[in-house]
Amino acid sequence: LRCISTSCFCKAGMLLLILVLNLLLCENVAPLPVNAPGAGQGEVYLQDLFDHALMLSYNISELNREMRKMFKTMSKMLDSCHTVPVNIPQTIKELEDFLKITLNLMGTWNDPLHYQVAKLTGMPGANDAILSTAKDIAAQNKQLLELIKWILNTVHPGIKNEDYAEWSDLESLKASDEKTCLSALFKLSFCLGADTKKVDLNLKYLICSFIGGNTCSSSRLKNDFYDPVF
């Protein structure tokens, strides 16, 4: 039975979204606790912060992986994601700015992830387990933001927090029209996936710059900044 009306399209899209969110449950990624900074502020403490941040970045990326695979044919949406390519920093000042950029990348997603939870709360067929997964993504994003803030203040004490940019499709996500909202939810998955990959690479480069170690031995680390996200 073929369905070509707008109403049928919205229902089919909603069922597809619910199916994808169910796939995310297989990832079984729980939020990680964030403890207050310890007394030590040396290299070991900074390494711990970076390690925890990388883990959170990876978790968020995994929660979006199945969505990206399901909607790969809609990759043209990436053309209008709000972020742009970032050049590799060459100086200490650029490294500090690089940390700010990394912070702002994930800070932009606070409101969209909040509204994603709100939309799923009222979506027919979205059960408690699906809603819990969406909440996990939002919670881990907030934890990642706090960790990056700690890292930034560790390497550059006294830095002031800046306002985050607003996602260009936030109003579409809030829309009461189902078709518009579903399109925004799909786009959120793509763009968040793109940004979590960027953040992961940024964190690895910053570890290499500030601490060194095995991360710097990756021959692809530098080239990855210029590779496509998908």
URMO-V254715 format. One record per backbone hydrogen bond with DSSP energy under -1.0 kcal/mol. CO is the residue of the C=O (numbers start at 0). NH is the residue of the N-H. If there is no record, write none. Layout:
co = <CO | CO>
nh = <NH | NH>
//
This chain:
co = <4 | 5 | 6 | 7 | 8 | 9 | 10 | 11 | 12 | 13 | 14 | 15 | 16 | 17 | 18 | 19 | 22 | 23 | 41 | 42 | 43 | 44 | 45 | 46 | 47 | 48 | 49 | 50 | 51 | 52 | 53 | 54 | 55 | 56 | 57 | 58 | 63 | 64 | 65 | 66 | 70 | 71 | 73 | 74 | 75 | 76 | 77 | 90 | 91 | 92 | 93 | 94 | 95 | 96 | 97 | 98 | 99 | 100 | 101 | 102 | 103 | 105 | 106 | 108 | 109 | 110 | 111 | 112 | 113 | 114 | 115 | 116 | 117 | 122 | 124 | 126 | 127 | 128 | 129 | 130 | 131 | 132 | 133 | 134 | 135 | 136 | 137 | 138 | 139 | 140 | 141 | 142 | 143 | 144 | 145 | 146 | 147 | 148 | 149 | 150 | 151 | 155 | 166 | 168 | 169 | 176 | 177 | 178 | 179 | 180 | 181 | 182 | 183 | 184 | 185 | 186 | 187 | 188 | 189 | 190 | 191 | 192 | 193 | 194 | 195 | 196 | 197 | 198 | 199 | 200 | 201 | 202 | 203 | 204 | 205 | 206 | 206 | 212 | 213 | 214 | 219 | 221 | 222>
nh = <8 | 9 | 10 | 11 | 12 | 13 | 14 | 15 | 16 | 17 | 18 | 19 | 20 | 21 | 22 | 23 | 25 | 26 | 45 | 46 | 47 | 48 | 49 | 50 | 51 | 52 | 53 | 54 | 55 | 56 | 57 | 58 | 59 | 60 | 61 | 62 | 67 | 68 | 69 | 70 | 73 | 74 | 76 | 77 | 78 | 79 | 80 | 94 | 95 | 96 | 97 | 98 | 99 | 100 | 101 | 102 | 103 | 104 | 105 | 106 | 107 | 108 | 109 | 112 | 113 | 114 | 115 | 116 | 117 | 118 | 119 | 120 | 121 | 125 | 126 | 130 | 131 | 132 | 133 | 134 | 135 | 136 | 137 | 138 | 139 | 140 | 141 | 142 | 143 | 144 | 145 | 146 | 147 | 148 | 149 | 150 | 151 | 152 | 153 | 154 | 155 | 158 | 169 | 172 | 173 | 180 | 181 | 182 | 183 | 184 | 185 | 186 | 187 | 188 | 189 | 190 | 191 | 192 | 193 | 194 | 195 | 196 | 197 | 198 | 199 | 200 | 201 | 202 | 203 | 204 | 205 | 206 | 207 | 208 | 209 | 210 | 211 | 215 | 216 | 217 | 223 | 224 | 225>
//
